[in-house]
Amino acid sequence: MKGLLILCCFFSSTFGGILLINDSPFMLVAEIQGASGIMLNQVSIAPGEQSRWVQELDRTNLSLPGQPAVSLTPYRVMWKCSHGGYYTTCVNVSPGSLIKASQCEGSHYCKPKEEEEEEPSIPSVESE
């Protein structure tokens, strides 16, 4: 019985999730969407790092009017730049997939953060 429990935990975490790898030189946010376009989760991933996202297998309270049966798969993974804009997007992502940011369709570029202009400082006049 104990072996069956371990096996179930292994399969639910290995095959029910998505392994996200940021193989870009940019800090990216991976946004996971369901087939209907609903955002399921998002996670910030540093360059060269990875994260695993697992869909809970419990019953959800997701209710969409006019759509009695909603499918969450296939997923869509949108890799967004931390300062705005999109890096890439992967569509038709199956549970258990390994998704690298550079293997998806898109610009493969993030604009550098615009630096705010500093207001010129006015020299203080000291009274003597």
PAKE-534416 format. One record per residue: y, x, z of N, C-alpha, C, O, CB in turn; residue in three letters; residue number from 0. Coordinates in Angstrom, 3 decimals, padded with zeros to 6 digits. Each point is the difference from the previous one (the first is absolute). Glycine has a CB too. Example, Ala and Ser with C-alpha at 12.3 -4.5 7.8 and 13.67 -1.06 7.14 Angstrom:
2
NODE       n.c2       n.c1       n.c3      ca.c2      ca.c1      ca.c3       c.c2       c.c1       c.c3       o.c2       o.c1       o.c3      cb.c2      cb.c1      cb.c3   res     n
NODE   -005.690    013.190    007.800    001.190   -000.890    000.000    001.200    000.900    000.000   -000.019    001.036    000.665   -001.154   -002.928    000.581   ALA     0
NODE    002.223    001.542   -001.966    001.190    000.820    000.060    001.090   -000.770    000.730    001.108    000.509    000.169   -001.736    000.675   -002.314   SER     1
This chain:
128
NODE       n.c2       n.c1       n.c3      ca.c2      ca.c1      ca.c3       c.c2       c.c1       c.c3       o.c2       o.c1       o.c3      cb.c2      cb.c1      cb.c3   res     n
NODE   -001.200    000.833    000.000    001.200   -000.833    000.000    001.255    000.872    000.000    000.978   -000.292   -000.689   -002.230   -001.524    001.908   MET     0
NODE    001.203    002.896   -000.428    001.148    000.902    000.082    000.268    000.657   -001.357    001.154    000.193   -000.382   -001.660    000.229    002.817   LYS     1
NODE   -000.562   -000.081   -003.161    000.134    000.613   -001.319    000.648   -000.956   -000.998    000.794    000.421   -000.841   -002.808    000.978    001.323   GLY     2
NODE    001.676   -002.682   -000.387    000.584   -001.001   -000.888    001.497   -000.130    000.237    000.766   -000.139   -000.953   -002.947   -001.085    000.913   LEU     3
NODE    002.603    001.268    001.286    001.412   -000.084    000.337    000.765    001.205   -000.564    001.083   -000.155   -000.564   -001.668   -001.134    002.654   LEU     4
NODE    000.022    002.470   -001.935    000.637    001.215   -000.537    000.083   -000.077   -001.517    001.019    000.368   -000.585   -001.883    000.976    002.530   ILE     5
NODE   -000.211   -001.823   -002.594   -000.014   -000.131   -001.454    001.055   -000.991   -000.476    000.676    000.257   -000.996   -003.113    000.299    000.993   LEU     6
NODE    002.589   -001.685    000.695    001.015   -001.002   -000.367    001.406    000.569    000.140    000.854   -000.232   -000.856   -002.404   -001.598    001.589   CYS     7
NODE    001.795    002.577    000.348    001.318    000.616    000.193    000.288    001.015   -001.087    001.130    000.091   -000.479   -001.330   -000.437    002.940   CYS     8
NODE   -000.817    001.117   -002.861    000.175    001.004   -001.054    000.379   -000.667   -001.315    000.964    000.407   -000.648   -002.628    001.092    001.785   PHE     9
NODE    000.905   -002.532   -001.538    000.271   -000.654   -001.272    001.344   -000.712   -000.019    000.689    000.015   -001.020   -003.125   -000.283    000.727   PHE    10
NODE    002.820   -000.355    001.402    001.279   -000.717    000.013    001.179    000.948   -000.087    001.017   -000.339   -000.606   -002.078   -001.456    001.946   SER    11
NODE    000.949    002.995   -000.740    001.117    000.935   -000.057   -000.009    000.831   -001.271    001.059    000.420   -000.466   -001.074   -000.343    002.937   SER    12
NODE   -001.169    000.172   -003.046   -000.085    000.833   -001.184    000.239   -000.795   -001.270    000.772    000.423   -000.860   -002.355    001.048    002.067   THR    13
NODE    000.939   -002.605   -001.333    000.043   -000.727   -001.257    001.013   -001.134   -000.014    000.302   -000.526   -001.071   -002.664    001.118    000.779   PHE    14
NODE    002.893   -000.984    001.430    000.969   -001.076    000.042    001.425    000.492   -000.066    000.925   -000.804   -000.113   -002.541   -000.492    001.409   GLY    15
NODE    001.813    002.597   -001.228    001.354    000.538    000.065    000.396    000.742   -001.264   -000.735    000.045   -000.986    000.469    000.131    003.433   GLY    16
NODE    001.445    000.398   -002.379    000.538    000.803   -001.102    000.446    001.325    000.606    000.720    000.017    000.999    000.031   -002.078   -002.353   ILE    17
NODE   -001.170    003.156    000.761    000.456    001.312    000.419    001.211    000.346   -000.846   -000.101    000.093   -001.223   -002.238    000.640    001.931   LEU    18
NODE    003.480   -000.542   -000.069    001.270    000.280   -000.678    000.338    001.472    000.178    000.063    000.490    001.127    000.747   -002.863   -000.752   LEU    19
NODE   -000.590    003.085   -001.480    000.320    001.422    000.051    001.335    000.231   -000.697    000.170   -000.342   -001.171   -002.628    000.964    001.212   ILE    20
NODE    003.402   -000.037    000.695    001.304    000.347   -000.566   -000.100    001.434   -000.521    000.199    000.957    000.747    001.064   -002.542    000.843   ASN    21
NODE   -001.572    001.717   -002.878   -000.104    001.317   -000.619    001.288    000.373   -000.737   -000.012    000.831   -000.908   -002.461   -001.166    000.681   ASP    22
NODE    003.579   -000.289    000.629    001.303    000.285   -000.594    000.779    000.935    000.920   -000.394    000.209    001.147    000.409   -002.456   -002.320   SER    23
NODE    001.086    002.810    000.679    000.839    000.826    000.874    001.023   -000.812    000.803    000.859    000.575    000.668   -001.159    001.274   -002.297   PRO    24
NODE    000.210   -003.183    001.566    000.985   -000.877    000.629   -000.609   -000.785    001.157   -001.202   -000.267    000.013    002.397    000.090   -002.200   PHE    25
NODE   -000.359   -000.190    003.157   -000.398   -000.933    001.048   -000.071   -001.381   -000.654    000.983   -000.450   -000.589    000.100    001.853    002.474   MET    26
NODE   -002.230   -002.081   -001.792   -000.173   -001.287   -000.672   -000.439   -001.073    000.988   -000.570    000.289    001.052   -000.012    000.906   -003.176   LEU    27
NODE    000.864   -002.441    001.757   -000.466   -001.163    000.743   -000.981   -000.727   -000.905    000.358   -000.415   -001.102    001.817    000.203    002.451   VAL    28
NODE   -003.417    000.055   -000.886   -001.007   -000.741   -000.759    000.024   -001.443    000.472   -000.234   -000.280    001.176   -001.218    002.349   -001.477   ALA    29
NODE    001.737   -002.986   -000.620    000.018   -001.429    000.314   -001.229   -000.627   -000.640   -000.170    000.075   -001.217    002.722   -000.140    001.351   GLU    30
NODE   -003.411   -000.553    000.670   -001.205   -000.637   -000.504    000.265   -001.487   -000.118    000.413   -000.652    000.959   -001.900    002.421    000.079   ILE    31
NODE    001.240   -002.301   -002.242    000.201   -001.427   -000.255   -001.331   -000.630   -000.393   -000.862    000.648   -000.593    003.260   -000.243   -000.127   GLN    32
NODE   -002.545   -001.678    001.064   -001.171   -000.759   -000.422    000.158   -000.456   -001.439    001.053    000.190   -000.608   -001.436   -000.939    002.966   GLY    33
NODE   -000.670    000.144   -002.901    000.007   -000.455   -001.392    001.111   -001.006   -000.274    000.498   -000.084   -001.123   -002.949    000.475    001.045   ALA    34
NODE    002.842   -001.149    001.091    001.044   -001.004   -000.187    001.406    000.583    000.170    000.985   -000.726   -000.133   -002.593   -001.000    000.943   SER    35
NODE    001.713    003.034   -000.515    001.301    000.632    000.159    000.497    000.048    001.435    001.097    000.498    000.255   -000.599   -001.254   -002.521   GLY    36
NODE   -001.277    000.254    003.197    000.397    000.016    001.407   -000.174    001.410    000.554   -001.050    000.618   -000.180    000.393   -003.052    000.454   ILE    37
NODE    001.697    002.946    000.405   -000.098    001.319    000.604   -000.933   -000.078    001.203    000.197   -000.812    000.904    002.137    001.422   -001.693   MET    38
NODE   -003.348    000.244    000.785   -000.971    000.024    001.083    000.320    001.078    001.028   -000.246   -000.181    001.192   -001.464   -000.682   -002.774   LEU    39
NODE    002.262    001.986    001.119    000.329    001.086    000.913    000.795    001.058   -000.758   -000.003    000.035   -001.231   -002.077   -000.479    002.619   ASN    40
NODE    002.752    001.295   -000.640    000.641    001.173   -000.589   -000.059    001.133    000.999    000.054   -000.210    001.212    001.472   -001.223   -002.622   GLN    41
NODE   -001.637    002.645    000.877   -000.136    001.177    000.852    000.736    001.167   -000.642   -000.084    000.200   -001.212   -002.148   -001.014    002.088   VAL    42
NODE    002.954    001.587   -000.065    000.686    001.211   -000.481   -000.991    001.148    000.035   -000.711    000.200    000.985    002.973   -001.018   -000.154   SER    43
NODE   -002.296    001.579   -001.937   -000.931    001.114   -000.102    000.763    001.228   -000.475    000.651   -000.030   -001.045   -002.591   -001.534    000.557   ILE    44
NODE    001.858    002.645    001.258    000.671    001.252   -000.331   -000.724    000.686   -001.168   -001.168   -000.289   -000.257    001.944    000.540    002.664   ALA    45
NODE   -000.084    000.660   -003.118   -000.635    000.725   -001.102   -001.247    000.743    000.477    000.023    000.673    001.030    002.217   -000.430   -002.140   PRO    46
NODE   -003.322   -000.372    000.350   -001.247    000.675    000.338   -000.826   -000.682    001.077   -001.056    000.510    000.375    002.178    001.543   -001.023   GLY    47
NODE   -000.667   -003.192    001.154   -000.709   -000.714    001.063   -000.743   -001.200   -000.584    000.198   -000.371   -001.157    001.530    001.113    002.848   GLU    48
NODE   -002.580   -001.334   -000.871   -000.745   -001.176   -000.424   -000.047   -001.023    001.125    000.241    000.321    001.164   -001.617    001.087   -002.726   GLN    49
NODE    001.063   -002.641    001.195   -000.121   -001.077    000.969   -001.059   -000.971   -000.507   -000.158   -000.180   -001.208    002.588    000.431    001.944   SER    50
NODE   -003.147   -000.868    000.179   -000.980   -001.010   -000.386    000.508   -001.357    000.448    000.404   -000.180    001.149   -002.312    001.838   -000.985   ARG    51
NODE    001.881   -002.608   -001.085    000.365   -001.371    000.320   -001.260   -000.848   -000.101   -000.737    000.076   -000.983    003.124    000.237    000.133   TRP    52
NODE   -002.625   -001.121    001.880   -001.181   -000.855    000.033    000.442   -001.441    000.183    000.751   -000.313    000.924   -002.164    002.182    000.025   VAL    53
NODE    000.951   -002.738   -001.821    000.260   -001.429    000.121   -000.897   -000.556    001.089   -001.214    000.205   -000.021    001.875   -000.387   -002.419   GLN    54
NODE   -000.069   -000.519    003.387   -000.789   -000.632    001.040   -000.924   -001.034   -000.632    000.408   -000.734   -000.900    001.427    001.118    002.599   GLU    55
NODE   -003.053   -000.441   -001.240   -000.971   -000.922   -000.585   -000.054   -001.335    000.739   -000.810   -000.864   -000.336   -000.509    002.834   -000.409   LEU    56
NODE    002.172   -002.138    001.742    000.063   -001.260    000.730    000.700   -001.058   -000.852    000.628    000.300   -001.015   -000.596    000.944    003.216   ASP    57
NODE   -000.162   -002.469   -001.759    000.688   -001.111   -000.653    001.508    000.205    000.145    000.476    000.384    001.069   -002.426   -001.963   -000.606   ARG    58
NODE    002.693    001.324   -001.525    001.450    000.136    000.055    000.646   -001.376    000.027   -000.610   -000.992   -000.400    000.486    003.187   -000.824   THR    59
NODE    001.348   -002.246    001.693    000.750   -001.250    000.029    000.925   -000.101   -001.205    001.044   -000.649    000.072   -001.164    000.636    002.430   ASN    60
NODE   -000.254    000.650   -003.606    000.805   -000.007   -001.208   -000.074   -001.379   -000.639   -001.085   -000.481   -000.327    000.689    002.953   -000.021   LEU    61
NODE    001.536   -003.099    000.173    000.046   -001.334   -000.569    001.057   -000.045   -001.081    001.181    000.224    000.264   -001.958   -001.234    001.899   SER    62
NODE    000.351    000.721   -003.379    000.931   -000.125   -001.114   -000.089   -001.412   -000.552   -001.082   -000.435   -000.395    000.873    002.898   -000.159   LEU    63
NODE    001.319   -003.190    000.516   -000.032   -001.367   -000.513   -000.459   -000.034   -001.454    000.437    000.810   -000.818    001.399   -001.424    002.401   PRO    64
NODE   -002.716   -000.325   -001.896   -000.453   -000.175   -001.370   -001.063    000.992   -000.430   -000.468   -000.060   -001.137    002.683   -000.832    000.650   GLY    65
NODE   -002.604    001.791    001.356   -001.039    000.974   -000.335   -001.049   -000.004    001.109    000.087    000.796    000.934    001.568    000.639   -002.234   GLN    66
NODE   -002.642   -002.320    001.208   -000.968   -000.100    001.083   -000.876    001.246    000.166   -000.400    000.322    001.119    000.403   -002.758   -001.513   PRO    67
NODE   -000.305    003.137   -000.700   -000.825    001.203    000.082    000.823    001.185   -000.489    000.353    000.073   -001.177   -002.489   -001.411    000.831   ALA    68
NODE    002.439    002.260    001.248    000.818    001.152   -000.333   -000.861    001.247    000.058   -000.697    000.233    000.987    002.769   -001.361   -000.091   VAL    69
NODE   -002.026    001.931   -001.950   -000.738    001.255   -000.018    000.944    001.142    000.337    001.106    000.069   -000.535   -002.722   -000.980   -001.176   SER    70
NODE    001.191    001.803    002.587    000.819    001.161    000.335   -000.270    001.164   -000.938    000.817    000.915   -000.098   -000.797   -001.655    002.471   LEU    71
NODE   -001.146    000.720   -003.057   -000.343    001.098   -000.912    000.061   -000.485   -001.434   -000.209   -001.189   -000.242   -001.256    002.242    001.991   THR    72
NODE    001.740   -000.195   -002.699    000.247    001.429    000.143    001.379    000.254    000.616    000.924   -000.798   -000.154   -002.417    001.244   -001.826   PRO    73
NODE    001.605    000.679    002.678    001.257    000.370    000.629    000.921    000.676   -001.002   -000.422    000.417   -001.079   -000.748   -000.176    003.277   TYR    74
NODE    002.432   -000.143   -001.820    000.995    000.789   -000.734    000.612    000.958    001.014    000.386   -000.408    001.096    000.113   -001.470   -002.800   ARG    75
NODE   -000.413    003.157    001.334    000.620    000.999    000.868    001.271    000.480   -000.686   -000.043    000.555   -001.098   -002.205    000.163    002.083   VAL    76
NODE    003.370   -000.937   -000.329    001.297    000.430   -000.533    000.469    001.182    000.836    000.217   -000.133    001.204    000.373   -002.220   -002.020   MET    77
NODE   -000.434    003.500    000.181    000.487    001.203    000.673    001.514    000.013   -000.154    000.517    000.132   -001.110   -002.686    001.168    000.672   TRP    78
NODE    002.881   -001.437    001.560    001.465   -000.055   -000.031    000.592    001.272    000.597   -000.527    000.568    000.957    000.450   -003.079   -000.789   LYS    79
NODE    001.182    002.937   -000.759    000.725    001.162    000.509    000.666   -000.382    001.323    000.424   -001.141    000.182   -000.029    002.028   -002.542   CYS    80
NODE   -000.310    000.062    003.264    000.569   -000.303    001.316    001.489   -000.314   -000.064    000.534   -000.628    000.914   -002.253    002.102    000.090   SER    81
NODE    002.398   -001.050   -002.065    001.442   -000.267   -000.143    000.287   -001.110   -001.006    001.142   -000.168   -000.427   -000.700    002.549    001.008   HIS    82
NODE   -001.461   -003.134   -000.959    000.173   -001.094   -000.944   -000.597    000.335   -001.353   -000.102    001.170   -000.369    002.166   -001.842    001.570   GLY    83
NODE   -002.452   -000.338   -001.927   -000.609    000.171   -001.306   -001.514    000.111    000.108   -000.556    000.147    001.088    002.638    000.970   -001.885   GLY    84
NODE   -002.730   -001.192   -000.352   -001.458    000.046   -000.046   -000.473    001.307   -000.612    000.561    000.476   -000.987   -000.641   -002.972    000.807   TYR    85
NODE   -000.950    003.066    000.770   -000.615    001.215   -000.509   -001.077   -000.385   -001.025    000.072    000.418   -001.156    000.397    000.817    003.348   TYR    86
NODE   -001.453   -002.018   -001.782   -001.040   -000.500   -000.899   -000.564   -001.310    000.534    000.285   -000.396    001.130   -000.850    002.749   -001.833   THR    87
NODE   -000.239   -003.022   -000.124   -000.684   -001.232    000.394   -001.417    000.015   -000.559   -000.208    000.276   -001.181    002.400   -001.547    001.244   THR    88
NODE   -003.159    000.972    000.792   -001.400   -000.145   -000.416   -000.367   -001.477    000.092    000.250   -000.647    001.018   -000.845    003.005   -000.222   CYS    89
NODE    000.004   -002.885   -001.858   -000.433   -001.400   -000.011   -001.524   -000.048   -000.068   -000.649    000.999   -000.311    002.806   -001.727   -000.821   VAL    90
NODE   -002.713   -000.433    001.424   -001.450   -000.222   -000.029   -000.757    000.986    000.888   -001.006    000.576   -000.414    001.251   -001.457   -001.901   ASN    91
NODE    000.247    001.069    003.538   -000.621    000.910    000.961   -001.092   -000.754    000.753    000.260   -001.038    000.607    001.892    002.377   -000.369   VAL    92
NODE   -003.352   -000.822   -000.280   -001.145   -000.616    000.676   -000.137    000.531    001.418    000.406    001.128    000.278   -001.563   -001.403   -002.482   SER    93
NODE    000.590   -000.526    003.108   -000.305    000.510    001.342   -000.928    001.209   -000.127   -000.914    000.002   -000.825    001.188   -002.323    001.844   PRO    94
NODE   -000.039    003.341   -000.204   -000.791    001.217   -000.045    000.563    001.056   -000.933   -000.596    001.067   -000.148   -001.353   -002.448    000.674   GLY    95
NODE    003.086    001.108   -001.160    000.590    000.935   -000.963    000.713    001.153    000.679    000.452   -000.109    001.140   -000.198   -001.771   -002.725   SER    96
NODE   -000.161    002.992    000.861    000.821    001.135    000.384    001.182   -000.012   -000.963   -000.186    000.104   -001.213   -001.803    001.285    002.127   LEU    97
NODE    003.196   -001.515   -000.384    001.199   -000.124   -000.824    000.927    001.177    000.264    000.468    000.199    001.121   -000.670   -002.713   -001.107   ILE    98
NODE    000.463    003.296   -001.068    000.965    001.098    000.078    001.290   -000.451   -000.669   -000.027   -000.645   -001.048   -001.821    002.399    001.043   LYS    99
NODE    002.974   -001.412    000.616    001.300   -000.430   -000.522    000.227    000.471   -001.430    000.581   -000.733   -000.800    000.309    000.777    003.120   ALA   100
NODE   -001.334    001.163   -002.659    000.269    000.549   -001.334   -000.888   -000.593   -001.091    000.275    000.201   -001.183    000.437    001.886    002.298   SER   101
NODE   -001.767   -002.810   -000.750   -000.900   -000.569   -001.000    000.403   -001.407   -000.432   -000.649   -000.590   -000.864   -001.158    001.974    001.833   GLN   102
NODE    002.863   -001.921   -000.382    000.451   -001.343   -000.331    001.091    000.077   -001.070    000.530    001.074   -000.288   -001.102   -001.884    002.622   CYS   103
NODE    000.897   -000.344   -002.915    001.029   -000.078   -001.041    001.386   -000.053    000.622    000.207   -000.681    001.004   -001.817   -000.495   -002.522   GLU   104
NODE    002.556    001.891    000.928    001.370   -000.051    000.497    000.779    001.252   -000.347   -000.425    000.805   -000.828   -000.349   -002.260    002.666   GLY   105
NODE    001.913    001.607   -001.198    000.920    001.096   -000.320   -000.456    001.349    000.547    000.372    001.033   -000.556    001.454   -002.698    000.547   SER   106
NODE   -002.609    001.689    001.064   -000.455    001.234    000.664    001.191    000.846    000.459   -000.052    001.230   -000.023   -002.038   -001.250   -001.388   HIS   107
NODE    003.152   -000.651    001.823    001.196    000.715    000.432    000.745   -000.828    001.030    000.057   -001.226   -000.099    000.113    002.378   -002.131   TYR   108
NODE    000.401   -000.480    003.217    000.888   -000.631    000.979    001.344    000.706   -000.051    000.071    001.229    000.016   -002.021   -001.883    001.479   CYS   109
NODE    003.004   -000.129   -001.556    001.341    000.580    000.029    000.259    000.594    001.374   -000.416   -000.563    001.012    001.232   -001.092   -002.736   LYS   110
NODE   -000.125    002.797    001.762    000.342    000.565    001.313    000.960   -000.924    000.748    000.759   -000.758   -000.604   -001.091    003.087   -000.304   PRO   111
NODE    000.281   -002.248    002.216    000.889   -000.815    000.824    001.437    000.425   -000.268    000.341    001.182    000.034   -002.127   -001.471    001.750   LYS   112
NODE    002.621   -000.719   -002.051    001.415    000.295   -000.238    000.657    000.366    001.313   -000.131   -000.699    001.004    000.199   -000.871   -002.973   GLU   113
NODE    000.640    002.680    001.934    000.676    000.437    001.217    001.316   -000.746    000.140    000.748   -000.180   -000.961   -001.828    002.456    000.809   GLU   114
NODE    001.335   -002.702    001.376    001.246   -000.716    000.270    001.145    000.994    000.052   -000.117    001.089    000.563   -001.117   -002.884    000.709   GLU   115
NODE    002.345    001.392   -001.874    001.166    000.884    000.028    000.630   -000.035    001.380    000.184   -001.062    000.594    000.220    000.691   -003.052   GLU   116
NODE   -000.084    001.532    002.944    000.647    000.072    001.302    001.498   -000.218   -000.188    000.598    000.472   -000.966   -002.380    001.113    001.849   GLU   117
NODE    002.368   -002.307    000.057    001.444   -000.201   -000.060    000.678    001.307    000.389   -000.429    000.678    000.933    000.205   -003.155   -000.387   GLU   118
NODE    001.280    002.823   -001.263    000.679    001.247    000.344    000.564   -000.090    001.414    000.597   -001.001    000.396   -000.035    001.403   -002.825   PRO   119
NODE   -000.769    000.658    003.155    000.504   -000.016    001.373    001.473    000.388    000.016    000.436    000.898   -000.720   -002.730   -000.332    001.603   SER   120
NODE    003.026   -001.251   -000.063    001.438    000.282    000.143    000.157    000.952    001.164   -000.427   -000.295    001.117    001.115   -001.974   -002.057   ILE   121
NODE   -000.076    003.411    000.679    000.158    000.948    001.113    000.842   -000.623    001.110    001.024   -000.642   -000.233   -001.214    002.585   -001.367   PRO   122
NODE   -000.286   -001.724    002.789    000.741   -000.555    001.135    001.209    000.878    000.300   -000.059    001.226   -000.090   -002.061   -002.223    001.042   SER   123
NODE    003.181    000.357   -000.605    001.234    000.705    000.327    000.117   -000.002    001.512    000.075   -001.051    000.636    001.068    000.389   -002.830   VAL   124
NODE   -001.129    001.835    002.740    000.086    000.097    001.451    001.476    000.146    000.377    000.724    000.794   -000.600   -003.052    000.265    000.767   GLU   125
NODE    002.750   -001.799    000.791    001.388    000.112    000.436    000.124    001.172    000.969   -000.880    000.246    000.825    001.243   -002.740   -001.129   SER   126
NODE    000.734    003.196    000.181    000.204    001.183    000.822    000.878   -000.289    001.147    000.281    000.890    000.803   -000.588    000.512   -002.742   GLU   127
